[in-house]
Structures are given as structure tokens and as C-alpha cells.
């Protein structure tokens, strides 16, 4: 998703700077105009999908799939998010019974009936949500995103997002967002989308001629469960400049993670393409060997370094440096290496997996403390530790670092305490 914050205020300086009071109110107001004819035609085309019906019997090859995934694979031009909205609205039935659970598992021989719902825009409203601002000037904003915060609005997360908080911080009114129905995957330049992989962009409450001047820009994204640093552009020039640095792989990004298990080598480079998992659209997958040319597979490279072996080699503190930025890249590469991130339920780092591995690596008198560790796993243990780039206006190199949040540090301390007990 791309959107810009209006630029205002004096030229950037090298010192830490915040906007408050009258200075913040100097941001220009957000003006709306009618959509351009081209945009209006596109929206009319999208809306025409409303009312499309599907009625089909599940065959053996597609049995045991999720209901939303199965329907999405059979209706072209309709996003999975819209299919999910149709299910939740009671517009889908299986064998004559209405099903409102998107993850319902279909069986061979089931008769599925679906009517596609009307496409509804989302609105991002300003919300008074505290922001941990690491740096701010007239052109960029560097934020320490907490774990569990979604970056931008999606059907399951219409508010409480980083976008809502930024709109309030910069004294901007509401903005409209429309889901993308083209089926494209915008995976570049972000460690991940926000779990449900619904792609959204600001849409036509404004015209093409003015939209670039007034929309703020989150240049990259972090997964919902990932904490750490994220940079926001406040003007079109800054966004274009930063986006070019991401494209040319000149952005310096360092992450730290807690993994279930220890890499076979203390450092290395993982170069394995990543594609959407054909059996689960929420998940990505590493594509290697004979499958390297699989449809949708994209080059992905990560460097890693073991910073510490923990809990009798049942876990590790691992540093990651991204060369590319595919969706869920670190999580996918960690799974490929056989060391899923602790707490990453989507990629194998489940509580049960962690419990069995840690118990196998440690004596029985440590098992109570291991239970404490596992009980605290509430998210993938991944933190965006630092980010560095060339300032889009001053040309100076800028580097920012923030320590991991308390939940990450507490888990690390518990794992270290297991070693001390041995």
C-alpha cells in the first residue's frame, strides 16, 4: 500500500524533532474531488462483480480446502477478502446450510453456493493511538511499531492500525481505502503484510492530479506480529526516493529473532525463491530445486548470524539482514532452514513444537521453566532492530536502532536462565 502525508514545516535538521501544537496544525488540509473518468470506469467494473453466483460440487482434488480459498480459486476478478466478506454476510451455503465461517473445511461431494457481495470501501479514521516516534522531521517519520498492531486497514482490522494513528498524529481527516481486485501480489520491499494478506490502497476520494501530493507513504510494511522500526514518507519526493533505495537494495535492515532450534551453521546466506502457497493463500512458501521456476516464485535472499545458542541448543537468538523484501521472507526462510521462529503458528513454530524440542534438549528439572517459556509465546518472535538509509532531502546517511520490546526480552531472559540452571 502506498499513501503520502502532506509535507510541511522547515527543512530537516540532523537533530531529533517532533511536531506539536501550532506547528503540527500547519499541515495542509485534505481536499477531495470527484474521481477521474478512468478511475470511475475501473470502480464500475469492480462493482459489476457484485451478485456473481457460483454453484459447484467439490471434487476429490480440492477436498479438504478452506471454504474461502476454494471459492477464490473459482471466481476470477474477486479478491479473497471480498469472498470472506460474502461468507460472513451469510451469502454462502454448503449443502443448503448457510456457512459464515471463512475457514470452514469443505469435503468431497459438498455442494457450494455463493453470491459475491457488493464491494465496500474501508475508511481509515484518525485515532488517538500512542506512537513511539524514534525520529521525525518535515519529510520522514520513523516509528517503532508495537507487536500486534496492523500497519494498514483490512477487513478484519478496520481500525486500530498504524495508519489510523498517523492520521491523528498529523491532524489529517479520514481517508478511503479500496481492496485491490486485480489479483496482483505486492510483496516487494516489505518483510510482510499483516497476516491476512488483503492488499489495500487509498482510493478515489481524490483525483489523480492531487492524490500524490496529499497521501502519506508507508514505504515498507511489517507483519502484524512483528515489532520494530518502520519508515514513513511525508511527501511524494521522499516516498519516491526511499522506494528507489528499497528497489536498489540500498536500505540497511537488521532483524533479530528467537528460533525453535539452532541453524546448522553459525552464519550464512539463504537464497531461495518465495511464492504464494498454492494450498493456503495466507501463507508463503520456499521454492527450491526443480520447482524454482514455479508460477509466482520470486528471488529472495537473507543473511543470518547466530548471536546466541539458548536452552541447551533448543533455541537460538538469530540476526537477519535482508537483501530482498518478500512477504514473510524471514519466517519462510527460517522454516526452510528447519528453525521456525518461536511462536510462529503459521510456519511451524507452534507451542507444541517448541515444548517438545526444549524438553528433549533439557533435563526434567528444567521442564517447569520450559512451560513458562512456551506459555508466553503470543506472536512470532521477530523484531526489526535497525534501519538505515540515505535521507531523501539532505542526502545524509541516517541509521536508527531500537531495542526489542519487553515480551521479546522476557522470553530471551527465560531461555538464558535455562542454560544457567544446567
C-alpha positions in Angstrom: 0.0 0.0 0.0 1.2 3.5 -0.8 0.0 6.7 0.6 1.5 10.1 1.4 1.5 12.5 4.3 1.4 16.2 3.3 4.8 17.8 3.7 5.2 20.9 5.7 7.5 22.7 8.1 11.1 23.7 7.9 13.8 21.8 6.2 15.1 18.8 8.0 17.9 19.0 10.5 20.2 16.4 12.0 18.6 16.7 15.4 15.6 14.7 16.7 12.5 16.7 16.0 8.8 16.4 16.9 5.7 18.4 15.6 3.4 19.6 18.3 0.8 22.3 18.8 0.6 25.1 16.2 3.4 23.6 14.1 1.6 20.3 13.6 -1.6 22.2 12.6 0.3 23.8 9.8 -0.1 20.6 7.8 -2.2 21.4 4.7 -5.8 20.1 4.8 -7.0 17.1 2.8 -9.2 18.1 -0.1 -11.4 15.7 -2.1 -12.6 15.9 -5.6 -14.6 13.6 -8.0 -12.8 10.5 -9.3 -11.3 10.8 -12.8 -13.3 9.1 -15.6 -10.7 6.3 -15.9 -11.0 5.6 -12.2 -14.7 5.7 -12.2 -14.8 3.2 -15.0 -12.5 0.9 -13.1 -14.6 1.1 -10.0 -17.7 0.4 -12.1 -16.0 -2.7 -13.4 -15.2 -3.9 -10.0 -18.7 -3.3 -8.7 -20.1 -5.3 -11.6 -18.8 -8.4 -9.9 -21.4 -7.9 -7.2 -24.1 -10.5 -7.5 -22.0 -13.0 -9.4 -23.1 -16.5 -8.4 -21.2 -19.8 -8.1 -22.7 -23.2 -7.6 -20.4 -26.2 -7.8 -19.8 -29.6 -6.3 -16.4 -30.2 -4.6 -14.3 -32.7 -6.4 -11.7 -35.1 -4.9 -8.7 -32.9 -5.9 -9.9 -29.9 -4.0 -11.5 -31.5 -1.0 -10.3 -30.6 2.5 -9.6 -27.0 1.4 -10.7 -23.9 3.3 -14.1 -22.6 2.0 -12.8 -19.0 1.3 -9.7 -20.4 -0.6 -11.8 -22.8 -2.6 -14.3 -20.1 -3.7 -11.5 -17.6 -4.5 -9.9 -20.1 -6.9 -13.1 -20.4 -8.8 -14.2 -16.8 -9.3 -11.9 -14.6 -11.4 -11.5 -10.9 -10.5 -12.8 -11.2 -7.0 -10.3 -10.9 -4.1 -10.2 -13.3 -1.2 -11.1 -10.5 1.2 -14.3 -10.0 -0.7 -15.1 -13.7 -0.7 -14.6 -13.7 3.0 -17.0 -10.7 3.4 -19.6 -12.7 1.4 -19.2 -15.7 3.7 -19.5 -13.6 6.8 -22.6 -11.9 5.4 -24.4 -15.2 5.0 -24.2 -15.3 1.2 -22.6 -18.8 1.1 -24.1 -22.1 1.8 -22.8 -25.7 1.8 -25.3 -28.5 1.1 -28.1 -25.9 1.6 -26.9 -24.7 5.0 -25.6 -21.2 5.4 -21.9 -21.1 6.5 -20.4 -17.9 7.9 -17.0 -19.3 8.9 -14.4 -18.5 6.3 -12.1 -21.3 7.5 -14.8 -24.0 7.1 -13.3 -27.2 5.6 -15.1 -28.5 2.5 -15.5 -32.2 1.7 -15.7 -34.2 -1.4 -19.2 -34.1 -2.8 -20.2 -30.9 -1.0 -22.5 -28.6 -3.0 -21.3 -25.0 -2.5 -23.4 -22.0 -3.4 -22.0 -18.4 -3.3 -23.2 -14.9 -4.2 -20.5 -12.3 -4.3 -21.3 -9.3 -2.1 -21.1 -5.6 -3.0 -17.6 -4.2 -2.8 -17.5 -1.8 0.2 -14.7 0.7 0.7 -12.9 0.9 4.0 -12.3 4.2 5.7 -9.3 4.9 7.8 -10.3 7.4 10.5 -7.8 9.3 12.7 -7.5 7.6 16.1 -5.7 8.8 19.2 -3.3 5.9 19.4 0.1 6.5 21.1 3.0 6.3 18.6 6.6 5.5 19.6 8.3 8.0 17.4 12.0 7.4 17.0 12.6 10.3 14.6 10.6 12.9 12.8 11.3 15.9 10.6 9.4 17.7 7.8 10.0 14.8 5.4 10.2 11.4 7.2 8.8 9.7 10.2 10.5 6.7 11.8 8.2 4.7 14.1 8.8 1.8 16.5 5.7 -0.4 15.7 4.5 -2.5 18.6 3.7 -6.2 18.1 0.1 -7.0 17.3 -0.5 -3.6 15.6 -1.7 -3.9 11.9 0.0 -1.4 9.6 -3.0 -0.5 7.4 -6.7 -1.2 7.4 -8.1 -4.5 6.2 -11.5 -6.2 6.5 -10.6 -7.9 9.8 -8.8 -4.8 11.1 -10.6 -1.6 10.0 -9.3 0.4 12.9 -6.5 0.5 15.5 -3.9 0.4 12.7 -0.7 2.4 12.3 -2.4 4.4 9.5 -5.2 5.4 11.9 -2.6 6.6 14.4 -0.5 8.5 11.8 -3.6 10.3 10.5 -4.3 11.5 14.1 -0.7 12.4 14.8 -0.6 14.6 11.6 -4.0 16.1 12.1 -5.5 14.6 8.9 -9.2 13.7 8.3 -10.3 10.3 7.2 -9.2 8.6 4.0 -10.8 5.9 1.9 -9.3 2.6 1.1 -10.4 0.1 -1.6 -9.3 -3.5 -1.8 -7.4 -4.5 -4.9 -9.1 -7.0 -7.1 -6.5 -7.4 -9.7 -5.0 -10.4 -8.0 -1.5 -8.9 -8.0 0.8 -9.6 -5.2 2.7 -6.6 -4.0 5.3 -8.4 -2.0 8.4 -6.2 -2.7 10.0 -4.1 -0.1 8.3 -5.3 3.0 9.1 -8.0 5.4 5.4 -8.9 5.3 1.9 -7.9 5.0 -0.4 -8.2 8.0 -1.3 -11.8 8.3 -4.5 -11.9 6.2 -2.6 -10.7 3.0 -5.5 -8.5 1.9 -4.0 -5.8 -0.3 -5.4 -2.3 0.1 -4.6 1.1 -1.4 -6.1 4.5 -0.8 -8.8 5.0 -3.4 -10.6 7.7 -5.2 -11.9 10.2 -2.7 -9.4 12.3 -4.5 -8.3 12.8 -8.1 -5.1 11.5 -9.7 -3.8 15.1 -10.0 -3.9 15.7 -6.3 -3.5 12.3 -4.7 0.3 12.1 -4.9 0.5 15.5 -3.2 -1.6 14.7 -0.2 -1.2 11.0 0.6 1.4 9.8 3.1 3.6 6.9 2.3 4.4 3.8 4.3 7.4 2.7 2.2 7.5 -0.8 3.6 5.5 -2.9 5.9 5.9 -5.2 8.9 3.7 -8.2 9.8 1.1 -7.7 12.5 3.1 -9.8 14.9 6.4 -8.2 14.1 7.7 -5.3 16.3 10.2 -2.7 15.4 11.2 0.1 13.0 9.2 1.3 10.1 9.8 4.5 8.0 7.0 6.7 6.7 7.5 9.3 3.9 5.7 12.6 4.3 5.8 13.8 0.7 6.0 12.4 -2.8 9.7 13.1 -3.3 10.6 11.4 -0.1 8.5 8.4 -0.9 9.9 8.0 -4.4 13.5 8.4 -3.1 13.1 5.8 -0.4 11.2 3.4 -2.7 14.1 3.6 -5.1 16.5 2.8 -2.3 14.4 -0.3 -1.4 14.3 -1.3 -5.1 18.1 -1.0 -5.4 18.6 -2.8 -2.1 20.4 0.1 -0.5 18.2 0.1 2.6 20.0 -1.4 5.6 17.6 -3.6 7.6 18.5 -5.8 10.6 16.1 -8.1 12.4 16.5 -10.3 15.4 14.5 -13.4 16.1 14.2 -16.3 18.6 14.1 -19.6 16.7 12.9 -23.1 17.6 16.2 -25.0 17.2 19.6 -23.8 16.1 20.9 -23.3 12.5 23.4 -25.9 11.4 25.9 -23.2 10.6 26.6 -20.1 12.8 26.2 -17.8 9.8 25.3 -18.0 6.2 23.1 -16.8 3.3 19.8 -18.2 2.3 18.9 -17.7 -1.4 15.6 -19.5 -2.0 12.7 -18.0 -4.1 9.4 -17.4 -2.4 5.9 -17.9 -3.8 2.4 -17.9 -2.5 1.5 -21.3 -1.1 -1.0 -22.9 -3.6 -2.9 -24.7 -0.9 -3.1 -21.7 1.5 -3.2 -18.2 0.2 -2.5 -16.8 3.7 0.9 -18.5 3.7 4.1 -18.2 1.5 6.4 -21.0 0.7 10.1 -21.5 -0.2 10.5 -22.8 -3.7 13.7 -24.7 -4.4 15.3 -27.4 -6.6 13.2 -28.4 -9.6 10.4 -26.1 -8.6 12.5 -22.9 -8.8 10.6 -21.7 -11.9 7.2 -22.3 -10.2 4.5 -19.8 -11.1 4.8 -16.6 -8.9 8.2 -17.6 -7.4 10.4 -14.5 -6.8 14.0 -14.2 -5.9 14.6 -13.9 -2.2 17.9 -13.7 -0.2 18.6 -13.4 3.5 21.8 -13.4 5.5 21.8 -14.7 9.1 24.1 -14.9 12.0 23.6 -16.8 15.3 24.0 -14.4 18.2 23.5 -17.0 20.9 22.7 -20.6 21.4 20.0 -20.9 24.1 18.3 -23.5 26.3 20.7 -26.4 25.6 20.5 -25.8 21.8 16.7 -25.9 21.9 16.5 -22.3 20.7 18.7 -19.5 19.3 19.0 -15.8 19.0 19.5 -15.1 15.3 20.2 -11.9 13.5 18.9 -11.4 9.9 19.9 -8.9 7.2 17.5 -8.7 4.3 18.8 -8.4 0.7 15.2 -8.5 -0.6 11.9 -7.9 1.0 9.4 -10.5 0.1 6.2 -11.2 2.1 7.1 -13.2 5.3 10.6 -13.6 4.0 12.4 -14.2 7.3 9.7 -16.5 8.5 9.7 -18.5 5.3 13.5 -18.8 5.2 13.6 -19.8 8.9 11.1 -22.6 8.2 13.1 -23.7 5.2 16.2 -24.0 7.4 14.3 -26.1 9.9 14.4 -23.4 12.6 10.9 -21.8 12.6 10.5 -18.7 14.7 9.2 -19.3 18.2 5.5 -18.5 18.3 5.1 -18.6 14.6 2.0 -20.8 14.3 1.7 -20.2 10.5 5.2 -21.5 9.8 5.7 -24.4 12.2 6.9 -22.6 15.3 4.0 -23.8 17.4 3.9 -24.1 21.1 3.8 -27.9 20.9 6.8 -28.0 18.6 8.7 -25.7 21.0 7.7 -27.7 24.0 8.8 -31.0 22.6 12.1 -29.7 21.3 13.0 -27.8 24.5 12.1 -30.7 26.7 14.3 -33.0 24.6 17.3 -30.7 24.9 17.0 -30.1 28.7 16.8 -32.2 31.8 13.4 -32.8 33.6 14.1 -30.3 36.4 14.0 -27.6 33.7 10.6 -28.6 32.3 8.6 -26.3 34.6 10.5 -23.3 33.4 10.2 -24.5 29.8 6.4 -24.5 30.3 6.7 -20.8 31.4 8.6 -20.0 28.2 6.1 -21.7 26.0 3.1 -20.2 27.7 4.4 -16.7 26.8 4.6 -17.3 23.1 1.9 -15.0 21.7 3.5 -14.0 18.4 6.3 -14.8 16.0 9.4 -13.7 17.9 10.7 -11.2 15.4 11.8 -7.6 15.9 13.0 -5.1 13.3 16.1 -3.9 15.2 17.5 -1.3 12.9 17.0 0.5 9.6 19.4 2.7 7.7 19.0 4.8 4.5 20.1 8.0 2.8 17.8 10.9 3.9 15.7 11.8 0.8 16.3 15.5 1.2 19.6 16.0 3.0 21.4 13.1 1.3 23.0 12.2 4.7 23.1 8.6 5.9 20.6 8.0 8.6 20.6 5.0 10.9 18.1 4.2 13.6 18.0 1.4 16.2 15.5 0.4 18.9 15.8 -2.5 21.4 13.3 -5.3 21.4 10.1 -4.9 23.4 9.5 -6.4 26.9 7.8 -9.6 25.7 10.8 -10.4 23.5 13.3 -9.6 26.2 11.5 -11.6 28.8 11.4 -14.7 26.6 15.1 -14.2 25.9 15.9 -14.0 29.6 13.9 -17.1 30.4 15.7 -19.1 27.7 19.1 -17.8 29.0 18.1 -18.8 32.5 17.7 -22.4 31.4 21.3 -22.5 30.4 22.3 -21.1 33.8 20.3 -23.8 35.6 22.3 -26.6 33.8 
